[in-house]
Amino acid sequence: MSSLSLTLYTHGTIITVNKEREIILDGSILVEGSQIAAIGKTGTLKYKGGALPQNIPTVSLENRIVVPGLINTHAHLAQSLLRGLAEDLDLHSWLCDAIWPLEACYEGEDGYIAAKLTIAEMLKTGTTCFLEAMLTHRAGIENVVRAVGEMGVRACLAKLVKPLETNALLNLTDARDKDAASMSLPSALLAHSTHHLTHNPLLRIWLAASTPRGSPLSTHAAIGHAHASLPIGVTMHCAEAPADLSIFRSEYDLTPLEFCEKADIIGPQTVLAHVVHPDLDVDIGILERTRTSVSHNPTSNAKLGNGIAPVPAMRDGGVNVCLGTDGAPCNNGYDMFREMHLAGVVHSAEGKKAGVVDAYEVLEMATVNGARALGMEGEVGKLEEGKQADFVVVRPGIGASPWGWGEVQGGGVDPVTTIVHACTGRDVEMVVVGGVVRIKDGELVAVDEGKLMEEAKECARGIRERSGVGSRTGERWGVKYV
C-alpha cells in the first residue's frame, strides 16, 4: 500500500481533453496524493499494474460531468472589489477616470481580501489555475501570495513593470504613478526571487509589461531581456483598443507583434492578452513562429467596446489561443463557463456562419491551451495518468436538461456541448486542486463565505471614499433610489 492517500472517484462522465479527445462514459479517476494514479472505465482501473487496494475512500460521480480544472489566463485579482464601479465607459475613460484612481487607493489588507474574494469566485466556478495579468503595487504582492496559499489554488502572479513614459503619447493620467519606484523591473525581479516556487509550490511569479503607449521600446526590451535570460514568464495587454494598431504604426513604425518581437516580449512563455487589433498580414505569422500564446477575453472586449479578436484567423494560423475573463469591472465576474459560451458563439455572429469555433475547441482553450500558455502542459490541462489531480465536477441542473450520452454512443446530448453552452459556474459541485477538495457540494471548504463578503464590502467602501470614485450608473440611467 502506498504511503500517499488514495481516493477513488467513480461513475462520472469524464471529458479527458487528452490528445485523442476521449470522453469516458461511466468513468473513474484514482487520485494518489496530488496526482492522477489511474483513469478509465469504472471497474477496470489498475493500481501499479495490479488490483486496486481494498477500502479506498470512494466518491460517486453518477449523473455528473468531470472536466479538467479550468485555466483563466487573464484575470485581475484586485479588481473584484471594483465590480460595478466603471459601467458603460470606453477603455481609456474606464482606466483614467475609474480603475486607476481606485487601484491607487488600496491600503492595508484590501489586496488580500480582494484576492481571496476573486479566488473564491474562481474556485466556485471551476477555475483551478490562473494568470494574474497585472499585479499592482497597492494590492501588495505579499497580500496576494498569502491569499493564494490560504485558498490552495494554482497561480501565476505577474507583477506590473511600468515606465513613467508608458502613457505619454495619449496623455493619459495614471494615478498609480505615485508608486513608480515600486513598479520597476528590479522590484518585480525581487518578488520573483522571493516568492517563485518557494514555500508554495502552486505559486509562480511572472512579469507584466505595461501597455506601450509612447514609452521607449528600450524600456520594454529590458523586460524582454529579463524574461528571456532568467527565464521568467511575461504577459502584456496587446492591441486591445481600436486605436492601438495605429499607435504602434505611428509611434514605433511597427505592428504590435513586431514591437513585441523587437522587445523580446515573445515566445512560448509569453501570454499576450486581447490582441483584438493585430496586423493580420504580419502578426499572426509572428505569433505562430515564436509560439506565443494569446489570451482571448470576449466579454471584456465586448463590454468595453473594443471589438472581437480574430480568433478563427489565429487558430487557422497555428496560434495557441487560450481564454481569460479579465477583471470584475469589465466583465462583472470570473466565471469561465460564461466566457466559454460567449467564445463559442461570438465568432459565428462575426463570421455569419454557425460553428466557426466549436464547443470542443472552446473547452480546449479553457484547459489544455491555457496549460500550454503557462508552461504547465506536463502538469495540468488534461485528465490522464501522471497529471496533477486538478478537476471539476459539474452537476448539470434543469437548465442543462435533458443531457446524457445514453447507453449507445450518439444516443444523447454531447456532454461537451452541455458544459460549454448549457452550464454556468453555479452548476459546479466539486473542485479538486492537486488532489485536495477545495469545493464540496458547491461551497468553499474551510472558508467562511459570508464573512469574506462582508470584509469585501468594507474594503470597497474605504476604497471608494478615499478615491472619490463611485458608481454613477443610476444617474446616467435616470434611476431614482427611494
N, C-alpha and C positions, 0 to 999 in steps of 0.2 A: 504494500500500500504506500502511495506517495505521501510525503510529509506535507505537501500542499493540499489545501482544501479542494474538494470536488463538489460540483453542483451539476445536476442533470436537468436540462430544460427539454420538455417533450411535447409532441403532438401539435407543433406550430407550423404554419405555412412560412417557410424561410426563403426570403429573396436574398440569395448569396451575393449578388453583384460580382461574381467571380468571372474569370476570363470566358468561360463557357456560357455565362448568363443563366446558370442553373437556378431553378426555383424548386425547392424540395417540399413536396406535399406530404403532410404528416411527418415533419422533420424534427430532429433532436439536436441539441448542442450540449456537449460536455465541456464544462469550464473547470480548469485546474489552475488555481491561483489567479493570475491575471490573464491567462491565455485560453484560447480555444484548443482543447485537447483532442476533440473529435467532433465531427458534424456529419449528418447523413439521415437516412430514413429511420424513423423510430423503430427500435428493436433490432437494429443492425449494427449499432456502434461498437467499436472495439477500443480497448484501452491498452496501449503499449503492446499491441498485437494479440491480446487475449480478451477474455470476457471482462465486462465491467465489474468492479468490486461491488460487494453487497452493501445494502443500506446507504446508498448515496442519497443525500437530500435531493428531492425531485420536485420540480415545479411544472405543472401542466400549463401549456400554452394553447390549448384547444380553442378554436374559433378566433385565434389571434394571428396577426401577420408580424413577422420579425424581419427587420431590415438592419443593415449596418448603422452604427451611430452616424448621425448627420454631421457634416463638417461645414461650418459657416466661415467662409474665407474673407469676410469683410464685415466687421462689427465694431461699434464704438461702445465700450463698456460704460463709460462715464455718462453717456447721454440718456440713459434710461430715466434719470431724474428730470430731464427736459422734455419729456413726452407731452405733446400738445401745446408747446410754447412757441412754435415757429410755423404756424399753419399758413398755407397759401402764399408763400414767398418764393421768388426765384432764387437760384443758388447764391448769388453774391449778396443780395439783401438778407437772405437767410443766414449767411455766415456773419456778415458785418454787423447787422442790427440785432441779431438774436443769439446765435450759437457761440460766437467768440466772446462777447461780453459776459454771457452766462458762465462759460467754461473758465473765464478768468477770475471768477468769484468763488470757486470751490475753496473750501478750507477744512482743516481738521480731518474728520473721518468721512467727509462727503464722498470722496472717491472710493472708499472701502464699501460704504453702503450701496453706492451706485453699482459697483462691480458685482456685489452679491446679488442685488436685485436683477441685473441683467443675466448673470449666470443662472440664477434660479429660473428665470423665464426660459432661457435656452434649454436647460436640462428638462424642464417640464414639457417642452415641445420637441424633444428628441435630439437636440444638439449635444454631442459628446466632445467635440473638439472645435476650436475656433481660432481665428487670427484677429487679434485686436489691432485695428488698422492705423491708429494714430494716438498713442497714449500720451496725453498732455501732462505738463508738469504739475498743474494744480490738482489733478486727480491723485497723483502720488504713486510712484512705482511700488513702494513698499505696501501701500494700501491695497493695490490690485494683486500683488503677489500673495499677500495674506488671504485675500478673498478666494483666489484660485486654489490655494492649498486647503482651505477650510471646506470648499464646495466639492473638491475632488473631480475637477473637470480637466480635460486635456487642453492646453492653451499655448498659443504663440503670442507674446506681447511685443508689439512693435512700438518702440519709444520714438517720439517725434524728434526729428532733426530739422530745424527751421532757421535758415539765414534771415537776417532782418530785411534783406532786399527782396524776399520772395514775392511780395505783392506790389512791388514798385510800379510795374507797368500799368496796372489797373487802378493805382492809387487807392487800394483797399486798406482800411484801418483795422488792425488786428489787436484787440485788447489784450491778448495773451503775450504780446511782445514785451511787456514789463518783466517777464521771466525769461528773456532771451538767453541769458547765460546758462540756464538750466535746460535749454533746448539745443545745446551744442552737440557736436559729434563726440567729443571726449566724455560728456555726461552720459550719452547713450552707450558708449563702449564700457564705461564703468558699470552701468546697470547690467550689461551682458556678462562681464567678468564676475559680478557679484551674484547674479541670480540664475544664469542659464544652466539648466540641468544640474542644479546644486541640491539643495535639501528637498526639492520637489521634482521627481523625475518626469512628471507630467508637464512641466513648465519649460518653455524655451523663450529666449529673448531675441527679438528681431530689431531691425531699423525701419523707421518710417520716414521716407524722404518727403518733404513738403512739396506741394504742387508748384512747379516752376511758372511764375507769372512775372518774369522780368529779372529774376535773380541770375547771377552769372552761372554759366554752365560749369565753371570750375568748382563752385560750391557743391554742386551735385556730384561732380566727379570725385570729390573727397569721400562722399558717402559710398559711391560705387567702388572706390578703391578698398575701403574697409570691408564692404560686402564680399568682394572677390578674394581678398587676401586672407581673411580670418579662417574660413568663410563664415558668413552670417546672413541669414535671410533678410530680404528687404522688400518693402511694399511701398506703393505710391499711388495716389489718385492721379489718373492719367486720362486726358482728353474727355473729361466728364461733361463740360458745358458746351453749348453750341459755338461759343467764341473761341474755345481753346485751340482748335486746329489753326485758325488764322493767327493766334498769338504765337504759336510755335513757328509758323512760317515767317511772320513779320519780325519777330524779336530774335530768332535764332537761325532763320533760313533753313529750318529742318522740319521734318514731320515729327509728331510726338514720339514715335519709336526710334527714329534716327537720333533724336535727342537722348533718349534712354540708352541707346547703344553707345553713343559717344561718351556718356557719363558712366558707363559700365553698370547702370541700374537695369540689368537684363540678365536672363539666364534661368536655369532650372530651379534656382532658389529665389526667384523673383515673382511676386504676385502684383500685377497692375490692376487696380480697381477701376471699374466702369468701362473705359475705352469705348465710349459711345460715338466719338467723332474722330476715328483714325483716318489716315490716308489709305484707302483700300488698295491702291495700286502698289504701295510701298510697305506699309506697316504689317500687314498680315504675313508677308514673307519673312520679315524680321522676327516676328513672334514665333513662327514655326521653326525657323532655322536655329534660333537661340533657345528654344524650348522654354520660353517664358509663358507663364500662366496668366489668364485673365479672369478676374472675379466679376461675374455678371450680377448686377443689382437691379433687377427690373422694376421693383416697387419704388425704390428711391429715385431712379431715373425718371419714372413716370410722374411721381408726385412733385418733384422739383422742376418739371417741365424741360428736362434735359434731352429727352428723346429715347430711342430704343437702340441698344447696342447691336451691331451687325453680327450676331452670334452665328447664324447659319453660314455666313461667309467665313468666319473664323474657323468653325468646325470643318467646313469643306477644305480649308487651307491647312488642316492638321494642327490647329492650336488647341492646347488644353484649356478648356473653359470650365470653370467651377462656379459656385453660387455663393452669394452673400446677401445679408439683409440690410447692411448699413446700420444706421442708428435709429433710435426711437423717434427723434424729431422729424425724420424724413421717411419714416415707414410706419411709425406708431407701434411697432412690435418687432420681435426677433424670432418669429415663427417660420422655420424653414419649410414647413408644409405649405403655407400660403405662398412663399416665394417659389416653390416648385410648381405650384399650379399656374401662377402668372407666367413663369418662364415657359411653360408648356403651351400657352395659348396666345401670348402676345405676338410671337413671331408669325403665327398663322394669320393674325389680323394684319400685321405689317406686310406680309407677302401675299395676302389674299389667296391663300392656299392652305387647306387643312393639313395638319400633321407635319408641318415644317420642322419642328423639333418635337420628337415623340416622347411619350412618358418615360420610357426606359432611358433614353438619353438624359432626360432631366434628373432622374434618380441617380445616374452615374455622375452628373455634375455635382450633386449634393453629397456624394460619398467618395467613390474611388478617385474622381478627378480632383476633388479637394485634398485628398490624402497625397496625391502626386504633387500638387502645387506646394504643399507644406513640407515635402521631403519625408513623408511618413507612409509611403505606399507599402513598404515592407511590414508595417505595424498595424495599420487600420485601413478602413475604407471598404473592406470585403469581409465576408464571413467564411473563413476557411481555416483549416487546422494550422496552428502555429501563430496565427494572428492574435493581437490583443482582443480580449473579450469586451469589445465596445459594441453594444447592440441595443436596439429599441424595439419594444413590444407594443404593438398597436392593436387596440380592440375597436374595430370599426363599429360606429354607432348606427343609429337609424338613418342618419344622413348618407351613409355608405351602403345601405341595404337595398336590394339583395346583393351579396357578393359571395364568392366561393367558387373554387375551381371545379368542384364536383368530383365524383369518382373517376370519371373518364376525362382525360386531358382535352380541353376545348369545350367542356360541358358547362362552364360557368364564367363568371366575370373575372377577367385578368386581375390578379392582386396588385400588379404594378400600377395599373390604371386606378384601382381603388386607393392606393397610397397617395399617388400624385394629384389626383383630381377630385377625390371624394372625401378624403380625411383632412383634418387640421390637427394642430398640436394638442387640442383638447381630447383627442382620441388616444393619446399616448398613455399607456397604463404602467409601463415599467421601463426604466433606463438603467443599463449596466455600463460602467466605465472601468476598464481594467479588472473585470471580474467582480467589482463592488456594486451592489444595488444602490443607486442614488435616487431613483424614483420608484416608489412602490404604490400600487393602487392609485396612480395619478398624483401622488403627493410626495413632496420632498422628504427624504429620510433625515431625521435629526436636525431639521431647520424649522424654526417657528415662522411660518409664512406671515401670519397676522402681525407679529412683532416687526418683521422686516418691512412690511408695507407701511406701518406707522412710522418707523425710522426714516423711510424714504420720503414720506410726506413732510416730515420735519426738516430734513436736509433740503428738499426742494424749496420749501418756504424761505429758508435762510438765503439760498442762492438767489431767488427772485428779489428778495428785499435788498440784498447787497448790490445787485446788478442794476436794479430799476427796470428790468425786462420782465414783462408778464404777458399772459395770453390776452390778446386784443381781438380774438376771433369774434366774440359776441358783439363787439362794437361794429366790426366790419360787416357782420351779417344782419345788423339791426336787431339783435336779440336783446330782450329786456329781462333781467333776472329779478324776480319779485318774491 
